[in-house]
Amino acid sequence: MSETRSYPRDIATGGRTFTLRGMSDDDKAGILAFARALPATDLLFLRRDITHPRVVAAWLQNVADGTIVSLLATENGAIVGCATIVTDPLSWSKHVGELRILVSSDMRGAGLGRALAQEAFALGLEMGLGKFVAQMTPDQQGALAMFSGLGFRPEALLRDHVKDREGQTHDIVILSHDVARVAAQHEAMGLNEAF
């Protein structure tokens, strides 16, 4: 998965310890249990419904093919978070990676989402990605604040872009992070030397 980052690896955040590791075929049942325990609104920004076994099987195939990189966060063996980088090496946007972060409801506020996003971002940089995007519903204030804190900026609002299981439409916010632009801004402000 990475030349410089090793997994499994323990991380501590919010007074808890989580194990980060790559996703494998053995995780199908655990992923389904994790996804089915999430609030339905947490899944709306995903292109597919990961509560279905067929969708998870396709996801695992994409991991095996290398078009998706997925890290799992576990606590006591249970999946409590997931970070995914989706790329399309055959498209005009092969330099862009979409970050998808999911954290179980009872782990929110412990800093796990931020830790997963930072880890996925670092992996994406190692993969040579020059731009990252993330999307979510506007009511996911915690996720919006976390991505903004990582240097992501709003790029688009897609009104009534997704429908939930009850047929209600929801907006999607798209945030982006241009690696070279942010690095140039940090350089201009002298932040590179400060960090």
Sequence and secondary structure as in RCSB ss.txt:
>XXXX:A:sequence
MSETRSYPRDIATGGRTFTLRGMSDDDKAGILAFARALPATDLLFLRRDITHPRVVAAWLQNVADGTIVSLLATE
NGAIVGCATIVTDPLSWSKHVGELRILVSSDMRGAGLGRALAQEAFALGLEMGLGKFVAQMTPDQQGALAMFSGL
GFRPEALLRDHVKDREGQTHDIVILSHDVARVAAQHEAMGLNEAF
>XXXX:A:secstr
  SS  SSEEEEETTEEEEEEE  GGGHHHHHHHHHHS GGGGTTSSS TTSHHHHHHHHHHHHHTSEEEEEEEE
TTEEEEEEEEE  TTSTTTTEEEEEEEE GGGTTTTHHHHHHHHHHHHHHHTT  EEEEEE TT HHHHHHHHHT
T EEEEEEEEEEE TTS EEEEEEEEEEHHHHHHHHHHTTHHHH 
